[in-house]
């Protein structure tokens, strides 16, 4: 089934890009979500509607979990579930930046089996199916061979570099940032960066697709405690995320408080 689902996700992601693109840098309507959850735009909602209609029409027995759709707990009783972030990096989208993405995945009994992260403006499409490897624009990709936290290139928000999170001081790695968690995971999967980490809780729709892409590119992905991440959970979030080449992951986890 992963192989059958992946072409569906790729087509849906490309169609989502065509929907979102006209809103970008066109002053879309923006609302602030309750609870400090950030902004949502009319583009997010339009993409969410289109993806839900397209994907569930093709797979009517699948459940649905999306950042922009009210949660329906019937998903917890479905064998397979779509996990979607219509626009990951909405603030970047509103500001006219290019590094926002569509993140679309299928989870089967808690494990991601097919995944796509698509950046329409940058014209980049990451894809993976379980057991079949990961690609960027159709070309196979692999994580880096980095092993040393003190020389690694790491994607993370500034919060993660607070000394309280590290046992023996913050490693000397070079910190970089991209607004989309899904894109950060893609960049690790293709080896342009050595690791990404988020030590705050992470919403499943932000990391579902990217986590499989990193894993299929030879990387290791866990929560901040080093445990595997299960998807389609009742709380819809994980205890952070750490993704990197395997040896580097072990070294990072050894340094974390």
N, C-alpha and C positions, 0 to 999 in steps of 0.2 A: 503493500500500500504506500510506503514512502515515495517510491519511484512514481507511482501514479499521481500522488498529490502534488509533487514538485512542479510539474508543468502548469498545473492549475494556479499555484501560488505565484509563479513567475508572471503569467499572463495577468493575474489580478493586480500584482504590484505595478506592472507597467501601465495598466489602465488607471490605477490610482494616481500615478504621476501625471497623467494627462488631465485628470480632474483637478489636482492641486495646483498645477503650474500656473493657470490663469489668475489665481488668487495671490500668488507670490509677488511681492513688491507692487501690489495693486490696492493697498489699504483695505484689507478685508475687515469685516466686522469681528470684534474681539470681545469676549466676556471673561471675567475672572471667576474661576470655579470656587465653590465653597471650601472651607477648611484649609485655605492656603495651598491648594493643589495646583495653582498656576493658571495660565490662560488657556482658553480654547477659542478657536476661530471658526468662522463659517466653513473654511476649507476642511478642518478636522471633521466636522459633522457631515459634510458632503462626501468625503472619502469614506467615512465610517458607514454611511448608508449604502453606498455603492458596493463596498466590499462585502457587507453583510448580505445584500441581495444576491450578488454574484456567487459567493462562496457557498452559502446555504442552499441556493438553488442547485448547485452542482453536487453538494453533499448534505442532503436534508437530514440525515441521521446524526450529523456532527453537532456538538454543542458550540456555544459562542461566548467568548470572553474578550471584551474590548475596553480600552480606556474610556471611550466615549459612548458606551451603551450601558444603561442601567443593568446591574448584575442580575442574572437569572440563575438561581441555584440549581435548576434542572441540569445545568452543565455538569454538575458533580456526579451525575448518574449516567453520563454518556461515555462510551468507550473512547471516542475521539472528540477533540475540541479544537476549534480555531482559537488562537491567541493573537490578538491584533492590537498594534498601536497605529492608528491611522496616520498620524504625523508625530514622530518621535523627534523632539527638539522644537516644540511649538514656539518657544520664545525666539529661537533663532529664525524661524519662519517669519514671525511678526517683524523682526528687525531687518529682514531682507538678506540674511546670511544664507549661504549655500548648503551648510552641513546639517540638514534635516533629512529624515528618512521615513519610509514606510517599512514597518516591521510586521511580518506575517508568518505564523508558525502553526503547525499541527502538533498537538500533544496526544499521545496514546497511553492511557493508564499512567499518567504522570511523567512520561518521557517524551521529549521533542523528537519527532520523526522526520519532519520536512520543514524547511525554513528559507525565507527570503528576506534580505534587507536591501532596499532599493533607494538610492539617492538620485532623484530625477534631474536636479540641476547639475550635479557633478557627473551624471550619466554613468553611475556605478551600480552594479547589481551583484550582490553576494548571494550564493545559494548553496544549499546542502540537503542531502537526504541521508538518513542514518545508514551507515555502512557503505556509503558510496562516495565519500570524500566531499570536499568543499571547493567551490569555484568563485572566481571574480570575473564577470563578463565571459563566462564559459571556459576560463583557463584555470586549471588546478592551482590551489594555493596551499602554503604550509606556514605554520608559526615559525618564529625565529629560533635560533639555537642558544639564546642567552641563558646564562646560569647565575650571574652575579647581580644581586639587587643594587649594589653600589654603582654599577655602570649601566643599568638597564634604562630604557626609555619607557616611561610609564604614563598612561592616560588616567587622570584622576582629578576630581575637584579638590580645591585647596583644603577642605575640611579633613580629608584623609591623611594629610601630612601633619596633623596635630600630634605632638609627642606622646599624648596619652594612648595612642593606638599602637605604640611600638615599644617593645621590651627594652631594647638597648639603644634607643635613639633612632631617629628617622634615617633610613638608608640614604645613601648619596645619589640615588637615581635622579635622572632628569625628568621633571614633571611637565606634562603637556595636557592640553584639554581640548575636547570637542563636545559640543552641547548635547549630542545624541548618544545615549548609551549604546544603542544598537550599532551605530557607526563605529564607536570605540571598539566594540567587539569585532567588527569586521576588519578594522585596521590591525588588530592583534592577529586575527586569523591569517591575514596576508603577509605578516612578518614585518610590516612597516614600523610597528611598535612592539615592544617585548611583553607588555602586560597592561591590563587595565584593572582597576579595583574601585569598588564603592563599598565603604564600610557602614553606610546607612542602609536601612531596609530598601530593597529594590522591588518595584512593581513587576509582576511577571511579564506584562506586555512589553516592557522596556528591554528585557533580556532573553526572552524565550527564543526568538529566532537566532540572535547572535550567539547564544550559548552553544547551539548545535553546530553552527558554522565554525566556531573555534575548535570544538571537540573533533569535528571531522577534518579539520586542518592539522590535527595532531596535538592540540593543546589540552590543557586541563582546566576545567571550570568547576568551582565549588562556591558555597556561600562563604562568609567571612570566617566561619569556624572550621572550614575544611570539609564540610559535609556536602554530599550531592544535593543538587537542587531539584525538588519535585515541583511539577507544574500542574495547573488546574486545581490549586488548593483552595480551601474555603476562604482563607485570608487574602489570597491573590498576590502575595508578596513573599520574598525570600529575605533571609538575614544577610543582606548584602551580596556581593559577587566579587570573586577574584578569578581572573582568567589570564593564562600565560602559557609559555612553554613548560613542559612538566618539571624539569629540574629547577627552573626559576620559581615555579609555584611552590615547590617544597621549601626553597630558601626564603621566599617571602613569608610563608606561613610560620616558619621558625622564628622570624623576627617580630611577628605581630603579637601584641599584648592580648 
